[in-house]
Amino acid sequence: MRSYDLAPLYRTTVGFDRMFDLLDGLSKSEGAGYPPYNIERVDDDRYQITVAVAGFAERDLEIELHENTLKVTGHRPETDEGRTFLHQGIAGRSFERRFQLADHVKIEGASLVNGLLNIELRREIPEAKKPRKIEINANGGKVEVLKASNAA
């Protein structure tokens, strides 16, 4: 895998540290692809992450959000003592999977159905970040800033 040096960008930009850290983190290999997952865009502001967690019960799974990092972990006790597998194709090991969330993405809920962990996400942009309409005053007076909801 290629490695990119982001040092020149650090020298000429201010305030983009989080983005560069994210890019640097993405370049590092995450290891095996276990457990498999899907990321789906449901509509313009809603997303769903689906993680295949066959064999895990709700008590074995944990979902944690810290700043903009969503961490999904599964803990399986080793209970294979006394069992002899002729073939073991179903992975049952513990795991940790991390997802970087954009600003203003909130978790709405999670459900475990048929061995699939579904995590519902919604992007909620605060009023202060939404576009605003600027009214132009032709009389040369003060310019008023109107919220988009007040502008008709």
Helices and strands as residue ranges (DSSP letters): H 7-12, H 17-27, E 37-43, E 46-52, G 58-60, E 61-66, E 69-74, E 95-100, E 105-113, E 116-123, G 127-129, E 132-134, E 145-147
